[in-house]
Amino acid sequence: MTWSTFEVLALLQVGPRLDYNLDGLPALISSKVAKLAVKSLPPVVDIEEAANTRRRQYHSTRILAILENHVNLADFKKILGVTSLDLYNPSPNADGGGFVFGEARIRGRSSIISTYRLDADQPTSQVFDARVKKEVMHELGHMIGLEHCTSFTCAMHKSENVFDIDTKSDSYCDSCQAVLQEIHR
């Protein structure tokens, strides 16, 4: 996939309420990924088909399908949702179906991140904000073609817990930047 012109990423709240203000994310995303503009959309609140009442969680892959339908309707190339709901993925690749901080399809059209567990240890507002931004950049990286990275400080490093998130940055390492440059050619 090559990007010769700007692509537009739709950013939106998923679910009935959100514990994070999305206003600062467009500037962050646009500053980190060349040729990507961000447009905010109204919330998508009807995601009950993704609810698992027994688990008291929401199936992240089903939310991606809901968002992809939204992408088709809104004619955006990519969409990133942010929710305060607890997400899980029953896939064996998702550590046996426990919680996930987010999910995106590699080179896909949609991604979702959850703030639910990002404040589980009641961090300061600055730490919470930094965690959200790092997870946004992580899932966005997957959408634009980046895999998990072995560098602990890269935004693409896989996070098993919030302390892993605290260790990494909201930027891509030199190796991931090189991949991005190839993609953007």
N, C-alpha and C positions, 0 to 999 in steps of 0.2 A: 504494500500500500504506500503510495507516495502522495504527499500533500503539496500541490503547487499553489493552491489558494487557501484562504482561511476556511477552517471548518468551525461550525458553531456547536458548542456543547450546551445542552439545556441543563440547568441546575434547578432542583426543586426539593421541597419538603415532601416526605412520604409518611403518611399516617396523619391522625387528627391533630397532633401537637408536636412541637419540637423544642428541645431544651438548648438550642444553639442558634445564634443569629447567622444566617447565611451571607450577610452583606459583604463580609471581607473576603469571601472565597473567590469571586470572579477575578479580582486583581491578582491574588496569589496564583491561581491557575494560569492566567494569561502571561504572568511574568516567568513562569517556570517551563511552559510548553509553547514554543514558537508556533505561530499560525493557528492558534486555537483561541477563539473568542467565546465568551460565556454569556448566555442569556438566561435570566431567571424566569421561571414559569410558575404559575399558581400551583398550590399543593395537590398531590394525588392522595386522597384520603380513603378511597374505597379499595382496601387491600384485604378484606376479610377472607377472600379465598386462599390467602397465604397463611392464615392463622391456624395454629395447632393448639387447640384449647387444652388438650391433655398436657402438653409440654409448657404451655404459657409462653410460647415463642412464635416467631414468624419465619416461614420457610424462605430463605434468601433467594433461591433459584426461582421460586414462583413469583417473587416480587420483581425479579429481572424480567420475567415474561410480561408482567403487567406494564413495566416501564417500556419494554420494547414495543408493545402495542401502542403506548403513548407516543413513542418516537415516530412510529409510522403515521399516526394521526397528526402529529405536530410538524412532521417533515424536518426533523433534526437528524444529523448524522449520529450524534452521541447524546446520551442522557445520564446524568449522575444524580441519584437520589440520596438524601440524608434523612435518617429516621432516628427517633429515640426509642424505638421498639427493639426488643431483644431478638436477635436473628440466630438461626441455626441452619445447618446444611447437613442432611443425612448421608451425604456421599462418603464413601470410605476414604476419599482424599481429604476430607475435612475433619480428620481425627475422630472418626466414629460418630459423627452427628452431634457433636457438642455445639457450643456457641461459635459464631464467627463475628469478627469486627466488621466484615464487609465481604462483598463478592463482586467479581466482574468477569466477563468473558474475555479471554485473551483476544485482542483485535476485534472485540465485540462492540455492540452498540449501547449497552447499558451497564451500569454499576450501581451498587448501593453500599452505603456505610451506615453503621449504627453507632450512636453515641452512648447507648445503654450501658455498656461495660467500661467506657472510657472514663467515667467518673465514679466507678465502684469504690475506689479508695478515697473518695472525697478530696480530690486534688484542688489546688488553687485554681482560680479561673484562668490564669495564664497557662498552667500545665494542661488543663482540659482543652483550651483553645489550640495549643500546640499539638495535642494528640489527634484532635479532629482533623487539623490540617495535614498531618502526616498520613493519616488513613485515607483522606481524600486523594492525596498525591499518589499513594500506593495503588488504590483501585483505578485511578485515572491511568497510571502507568500500564496496568494490565490491559486496559481498553485500547491503548495506543500501541501495544505489542511487546511490552517488557515482561519478562519472566521474573521469578524471585531471584534475588541477588545475595551473594555470600558476604558482602560487605555489611557489617553490623550498623554502620552509620547511614547507609543508603536508604532512601524512602522505599525501595523495593525489597528490602529485607523482610522475610516472613516473621510476623509477630505472633508469638504464642500467648503473650500476656501484656499488660500495660507497661510493664517495666522494659520489655523489648521495644515497645513504641517509644518510650522515653529515651532510649539509647540512640535511636536513629534520628535522622533529620527529615525535613520536608523537601529535600533536594535529592536529585539523582546523582550517583557517583559518576566518575569519569567513564567507566565502562558502559553504564546505562545511557549516559549522555551520547556516547558514540553510536549506540544502537538507535537512539532517537534521531540523530543527525542522518543516519542511513534511511530511516523511515521517512523523514521529511524531505528527502531529495526529490 
